[in-house]
Amino acid sequence: MKTQLRTVLRTAIVTTPLFCAALAPQSAGAQELYAGKTVTILVGGNPGGGYDLYARAIARHLSRHIPGAPQVVVRNQPGAGSGTAAAAIYTTAPKDGTWIGALFPGVIIGPVLDPKSRMTFEPAKFHYIASADSGTRVCITGEKSKIRTMQDAIKQRAIMGASAAGGSTRDYAYMLRHTAGAQFQIISGYKGTVDILLALETGELDGLCGLDWTSLKSQRPQWIGTGKMNVILQTGLSAEPELAQSGTPPVWNFIKNEQDKAAVELILSQQIFGRPYVTAPETPPAAVSILRKAFMDTFRDKEFLADATKSRLDIGPSSGEDVQKLVAKLFAASPETVARARALIRE
């Protein structure tokens, strides 16, 4: 079940032969744009991680929704919280609509939250193709940890694994240390959630924060409801019913300061576009339109949805147009809220 805002999928109904005839030249042009070509989805995370799993599921079905049926392949380029992949799409990758970035939302909101950001790309200038899901993130601890609840984490030290700056596992842990009083000792530098979860299994770590609930369910389905972990907190603009039913408290239970609440809302808003796909600013408008339609058609595709269900991937899509508007809104947030949000994720 999904708790965030959902985009209503709009279907255009063709009612006259005249309208169909008008579409024919555009379809022919679309065929020429992609026939015989390869579309590459560049994932800013490691193989086996949640963003990789989503991209590969989409790649298995996307081709038949693109005129010309190009081959669709997935490549991984992790680093800098997906900033390395974002920079590649923005600067060096072809700008003809054949390269798509699958990025972490943290790298998109990064320049808003990090005044020292040295990114070689401007997130607001990307063309947003779609987001596959909007979701809730969680804090979890392992079965070997003494930390069983968020109250435990406030009373005693918890060693939490995290990726590099800009990654949600790092930013969310600091955010909770500064707003909720969690006694997190944060160990940064893990390559991604795959490595963090392995360290949690061995007892090297107590846990981690900022992990997408859907990623956890797809990467460690055997942990759900078996006592292999403790879900100590959920972070989202509203409560996730599945987690609420199991007694997982929302982040808002632990934040009392109104200024902090506004800043946390800004940080968490990135979850609405939880699985964003982008192309370079120079991508031709025709290619952007084709890809936006192809992604949304894929998200409606019965075979894709069955595949996603089998892979335990939740699909709650947002259109590229809606994501584009939200990103623009984030970059227009008030200076006071931005300043506080920046302070919350600092070491």
C-alpha positions as CSV (number, residue, x, y, z in Angstrom):
1,M,0.0,0.0,0.0
2,K,1.2,3.5,-0.8
3,T,0.8,6.5,1.3
4,Q,2.4,9.3,-0.7
5,L,0.8,11.3,-3.4
6,R,0.0,9.3,-6.5
7,T,-0.1,10.5,-10.0
8,V,-3.3,9.7,-11.9
9,L,-2.3,8.0,-15.1
10,R,-4.0,9.8,-18.0
11,T,-5.0,8.0,-21.1
12,A,-5.7,9.8,-24.3
13,I,-8.7,8.4,-26.2
14,V,-8.6,8.7,-29.9
15,T,-12.1,9.1,-31.3
16,T,-11.8,10.0,-34.9
17,P,-9.9,8.7,-38.0
18,L,-8.8,12.3,-38.7
19,F,-7.0,12.4,-35.3
20,C,-5.4,9.1,-36.0
21,A,-4.2,10.3,-39.4
22,A,-2.7,13.4,-37.7
23,L,-0.6,11.1,-35.4
24,A,0.8,9.1,-38.3
25,P,3.8,11.3,-39.2
26,Q,4.8,11.7,-35.6
27,S,4.8,7.9,-35.2
28,A,7.0,7.5,-38.3
29,G,9.4,10.1,-36.8
30,A,9.5,8.2,-33.5
31,Q,10.4,5.0,-35.4
32,E,13.4,6.7,-37.0
33,L,14.6,8.1,-33.6
34,Y,15.0,4.7,-32.0
35,A,14.9,1.9,-34.6
36,G,18.1,-0.2,-34.5
37,K,19.5,1.7,-31.6
38,T,20.3,0.8,-28.0
39,V,18.9,2.6,-25.0
40,T,21.1,2.5,-21.9
41,I,19.8,3.0,-18.4
42,L,22.7,4.1,-16.3
43,V,22.1,3.2,-12.6
44,G,23.9,5.3,-10.0
45,G,24.0,2.4,-7.6
46,N,25.6,-1.0,-7.2
47,P,24.3,-4.2,-8.9
48,G,21.7,-5.9,-6.7
49,G,20.6,-2.7,-4.9
50,G,17.1,-1.4,-5.0
51,Y,17.7,1.1,-7.8
52,D,19.4,-1.6,-9.9
53,L,16.5,-4.0,-9.4
54,Y,13.9,-1.4,-10.5
55,A,16.0,-0.4,-13.6
56,R,16.4,-4.0,-14.7
57,A,12.7,-4.8,-14.3
58,I,11.8,-1.7,-16.4
59,A,14.5,-2.6,-19.0
60,R,12.9,-6.0,-19.5
61,H,9.7,-4.4,-20.8
62,L,10.5,-0.8,-21.9
63,S,11.5,-1.7,-25.5
64,R,8.1,-2.7,-26.7
65,H,6.7,0.7,-25.6
66,I,9.3,2.7,-27.6
67,P,8.6,3.1,-31.3
68,G,11.3,1.2,-33.2
69,A,11.7,-1.3,-30.4
70,P,15.3,-0.5,-29.5
71,Q,17.4,-2.8,-27.3
72,V,17.4,-1.6,-23.7
73,V,20.4,-2.4,-21.5
74,V,21.4,-1.5,-17.9
75,R,24.8,-0.4,-16.8
76,N,26.0,0.5,-13.3
77,Q,28.1,3.5,-12.4
78,P,28.0,3.9,-8.6
79,G,29.7,6.7,-6.7
80,A,29.0,9.9,-4.9
81,G,25.4,9.0,-4.0
82,S,24.7,8.4,-7.8
83,G,26.4,11.8,-8.5
84,T,28.9,10.0,-10.8
85,A,26.1,8.6,-12.9
86,A,24.3,12.0,-12.9
87,A,27.4,13.8,-14.1
88,A,27.9,11.3,-16.9
89,I,24.4,11.8,-18.2
90,Y,24.7,15.5,-17.9
91,T,28.2,15.9,-19.6
92,T,29.6,12.9,-21.5
93,A,26.7,10.6,-22.4
94,P,25.0,11.0,-25.8
95,K,22.3,13.6,-25.8
96,D,20.0,12.0,-28.3
97,G,17.6,10.3,-25.8
98,T,19.4,6.9,-25.8
99,W,20.9,7.4,-22.3
100,I,18.8,7.6,-19.2
101,G,20.0,8.1,-15.7
102,A,18.5,6.1,-12.8
103,L,19.4,8.3,-9.9
104,F,19.0,8.5,-6.1
105,P,16.7,11.4,-5.2
106,G,19.3,12.6,-2.8
107,V,21.6,13.6,-5.6
108,I,18.8,15.7,-7.1
109,I,18.1,17.6,-3.9
110,G,21.8,17.7,-3.1
111,P,22.5,21.3,-4.3
112,V,19.6,22.5,-2.2
113,L,20.9,20.9,1.0
114,D,24.7,21.2,0.4
115,P,26.0,24.8,0.0
116,K,29.5,23.4,-0.8
117,S,28.2,21.1,-3.5
118,R,30.7,20.9,-6.4
119,M,28.4,18.9,-8.7
120,T,29.2,19.1,-12.4
121,F,25.5,19.1,-13.2
122,E,22.4,21.1,-12.4
123,P,19.5,18.8,-11.3
124,A,16.8,21.3,-12.2
125,K,17.9,21.3,-15.8
126,F,17.5,17.5,-16.3
127,H,14.5,16.3,-18.3
128,Y,12.6,14.1,-15.8
129,I,11.2,11.1,-17.6
130,A,9.3,9.5,-14.7
131,S,9.5,8.1,-11.2
132,A,8.7,4.4,-10.7
133,D,7.7,4.8,-7.1
134,S,7.2,7.2,-4.2
135,G,7.7,5.6,-0.9
136,T,8.6,5.4,2.7
137,R,12.0,5.0,4.1
138,V,12.9,3.2,7.3
139,C,15.5,2.8,10.1
140,I,16.2,-0.8,10.9
141,T,18.5,-2.7,13.3
142,G,19.7,-6.2,13.1
143,E,18.7,-9.2,15.2
144,K,22.1,-9.1,16.9
145,S,21.6,-5.5,18.0
146,K,20.5,-4.4,21.5
147,I,18.6,-1.5,19.8
148,R,15.1,-2.8,19.3
149,T,13.1,0.5,19.2
150,M,13.6,4.1,18.4
151,Q,13.4,4.8,22.2
152,D,16.4,2.5,22.6
153,A,18.3,4.5,20.0
154,I,17.6,7.7,21.9
155,K,18.8,6.2,25.2
156,Q,21.9,4.4,24.1
157,R,24.5,4.4,21.3
158,A,23.7,2.7,18.0
159,I,26.4,2.1,15.3
160,M,24.7,2.9,12.0
161,G,26.2,2.2,8.6
162,A,26.0,4.8,5.8
163,S,27.2,5.6,2.3
164,A,29.0,8.8,1.3
165,A,27.6,12.3,1.8
166,G,24.5,12.9,-0.2
167,G,23.2,9.4,0.2
168,S,20.0,8.9,2.2
169,T,21.6,6.4,4.6
170,R,24.0,9.1,5.8
171,D,21.8,12.2,5.6
172,Y,18.8,10.6,7.3
173,A,21.0,9.3,10.2
174,Y,22.4,12.7,10.9
175,M,18.9,14.3,10.5
176,L,17.6,12.0,13.2
177,R,20.5,12.6,15.5
178,H,20.0,16.3,15.3
179,T,16.2,16.4,15.5
180,A,15.1,13.3,17.4
181,G,18.1,12.9,19.7
182,A,19.1,9.5,18.4
183,Q,22.5,8.5,19.7
184,F,23.7,7.3,16.3
185,Q,27.4,6.8,15.8
186,I,27.5,7.0,12.0
187,I,30.1,5.0,10.0
188,S,30.2,6.4,6.5
189,G,32.0,5.1,3.4
190,Y,30.0,1.9,2.6
191,K,29.5,1.4,-1.2
192,G,25.8,1.0,-0.8
193,T,22.9,-0.7,1.0
194,V,24.1,-4.2,-0.2
195,D,27.3,-3.8,1.8
196,I,25.6,-2.2,4.8
197,L,23.1,-5.0,5.1
198,L,25.8,-7.6,5.0
199,A,27.6,-5.7,7.8
200,L,24.4,-5.6,9.7
201,E,24.0,-9.4,9.3
202,T,27.4,-10.0,10.8
203,G,26.8,-7.7,13.7
204,E,29.4,-5.2,12.6
205,L,26.7,-2.6,12.7
206,D,23.5,-2.1,14.7
207,G,21.6,-0.8,11.7
208,L,20.9,1.8,9.1
209,C,18.5,4.6,8.2
210,G,17.2,6.0,5.0
211,L,16.5,2.7,3.3
212,D,13.5,2.5,1.1
213,W,10.9,0.1,2.5
214,T,10.4,-1.4,-1.0
215,S,14.1,-2.0,-1.4
216,L,14.3,-3.8,1.9
217,K,11.3,-6.0,0.9
218,S,13.0,-6.9,-2.4
219,Q,16.5,-7.3,-1.1
220,R,15.7,-9.1,2.1
221,P,12.2,-10.6,1.9
222,Q,13.2,-13.3,4.4
223,W,13.6,-10.7,7.0
224,I,10.1,-9.4,6.9
225,G,8.1,-10.6,9.9
226,T,10.7,-13.2,11.0
227,G,12.5,-11.4,13.7
228,K,15.7,-11.0,11.6
229,M,15.4,-7.2,12.0
230,N,13.7,-4.5,13.9
231,V,12.0,-1.7,11.9
232,I,12.4,1.1,14.5
233,L,11.2,4.1,12.5
234,Q,9.4,5.1,9.3
235,T,10.1,8.4,7.5
236,G,7.6,9.8,5.1
237,L,5.3,12.8,4.7
238,S,2.5,10.5,5.9
239,A,2.4,7.1,7.6
240,E,2.8,3.9,5.6
241,P,-0.3,1.8,6.6
242,E,1.6,-1.5,6.4
243,L,4.3,-0.3,8.8
244,A,1.7,1.5,11.0
245,Q,-0.2,-1.7,11.4
246,S,2.9,-3.4,12.6
247,G,3.5,-0.6,15.1
248,T,6.4,1.2,13.5
249,P,6.3,4.8,14.6
250,P,6.5,7.7,12.2
251,V,9.3,10.2,12.4
252,W,6.9,13.0,13.4
253,N,6.4,11.4,16.8
254,F,10.0,12.4,17.7
255,I,10.3,15.9,16.2
256,K,8.7,18.7,18.3
257,N,10.4,21.8,17.0
258,E,8.3,23.5,14.3
259,Q,11.3,24.8,12.4
260,D,12.8,21.3,12.4
261,K,9.5,19.9,11.1
262,A,9.5,22.3,8.1
263,A,13.1,21.4,7.3
264,V,12.5,17.7,7.7
265,E,9.5,18.0,5.3
266,L,11.9,19.5,2.7
267,I,14.3,16.7,3.1
268,L,11.6,14.0,3.0
269,S,9.9,15.5,-0.1
270,Q,12.5,13.8,-2.3
271,Q,10.8,10.5,-1.4
272,I,7.8,11.5,-3.6
273,F,10.1,10.9,-6.6
274,G,11.7,7.9,-5.1
275,R,12.9,6.2,-8.3
276,P,13.6,9.1,-10.8
277,Y,14.8,8.6,-14.4
278,V,16.3,11.5,-16.2
279,T,17.9,12.6,-19.5
280,A,20.3,15.4,-20.3
281,P,19.1,18.9,-20.8
282,E,20.0,18.8,-24.5
283,T,17.8,15.8,-25.3
284,P,15.5,16.6,-28.2
285,P,11.9,17.4,-27.0
286,A,10.6,14.6,-29.3
287,A,12.8,12.0,-27.6
288,V,11.7,13.3,-24.2
289,S,8.1,13.0,-25.1
290,I,8.6,9.4,-26.4
291,L,10.4,8.3,-23.3
292,R,7.9,9.8,-20.9
293,K,5.1,8.1,-22.7
294,A,7.0,4.8,-22.9
295,F,7.8,4.8,-19.2
296,M,4.2,5.5,-18.2
297,D,2.9,2.8,-20.6
298,T,5.4,0.4,-19.1
299,F,4.1,1.1,-15.6
300,R,0.6,0.2,-16.9
301,D,1.8,-2.9,-18.7
302,K,0.3,-6.1,-17.1
303,E,3.4,-8.2,-17.9
304,F,5.6,-5.6,-16.2
305,L,3.4,-5.3,-13.2
306,A,3.4,-9.1,-12.8
307,D,7.2,-9.1,-13.1
308,A,7.4,-6.3,-10.5
309,T,5.1,-8.2,-8.1
310,K,7.3,-11.3,-8.5
311,S,10.4,-9.2,-7.8
312,R,8.6,-7.6,-4.8
313,L,8.9,-4.1,-6.3
314,D,6.1,-1.6,-5.5
315,I,5.1,0.5,-8.4
316,G,3.6,3.9,-7.7
317,P,4.5,6.0,-10.7
318,S,4.7,9.8,-11.2
319,S,4.9,11.3,-14.6
320,G,8.0,13.2,-15.8
321,E,6.0,16.4,-16.0
322,D,4.9,16.1,-12.3
323,V,8.4,15.3,-11.1
324,Q,9.8,18.3,-13.1
325,K,7.4,20.6,-11.3
326,L,8.2,19.2,-7.9
327,V,12.0,19.6,-8.5
328,A,11.4,23.2,-9.5
329,K,9.4,23.7,-6.3
330,L,12.2,22.3,-4.1
331,F,14.7,24.7,-5.6
332,A,12.4,27.6,-4.7
333,A,12.1,26.7,-1.0
334,S,12.6,29.6,1.5
335,P,16.1,30.4,2.6
336,E,15.3,29.8,6.3
337,T,13.9,26.3,5.7
338,V,16.8,25.4,3.4
339,A,19.4,26.7,5.9
340,R,17.9,24.5,8.7
341,A,17.6,21.5,6.5
342,R,21.3,21.9,5.5
343,A,22.3,22.0,9.2
344,L,20.3,18.9,10.0
345,I,22.3,16.6,7.7
346,R,25.7,17.9,8.6
347,E,28.1,15.8,10.6
